[in-house]
């Protein structure tokens, strides 16, 4: 079960036609700044959906809300080093998801 969760794969059928069109358009023509901002938000939402709840929480608190490691440690009850490790691993998982999108595995 752990191995399966660690190596989650997404089939093309799991992605909506709207997502496919958006990814294709964004890769081909990034467009203007406002469109890029909306596209980046949509991409971030899509990537965050694929993360575990713990990963989502640590990225949300640390990167999006800008909380310090110490604040997150106080909120979650995790040690400072555990917060740092989870953030590092969550960023790595996000990178892998983005690479899959970039290489066309989602298209």
HELIX and SHEET records of a PDB file:
HELIX    1   1 UNK A    2  UNK A    6  1                                   5    
HELIX    2   2 UNK A   12  UNK A   14  5                                   3    
HELIX    3   3 UNK A   17  UNK A   28  1                                  12    
HELIX    4   4 UNK A   33  UNK A   49  1                                  17    
HELIX    5   5 UNK A   53  UNK A   59  1                                   7    
HELIX    6   6 UNK A   60  UNK A   64  3                                   5    
HELIX    7   7 UNK A   69  UNK A   76  1                                   8    
HELIX    8   8 UNK A   80  UNK A  103  1                                  24    
END                                                                             
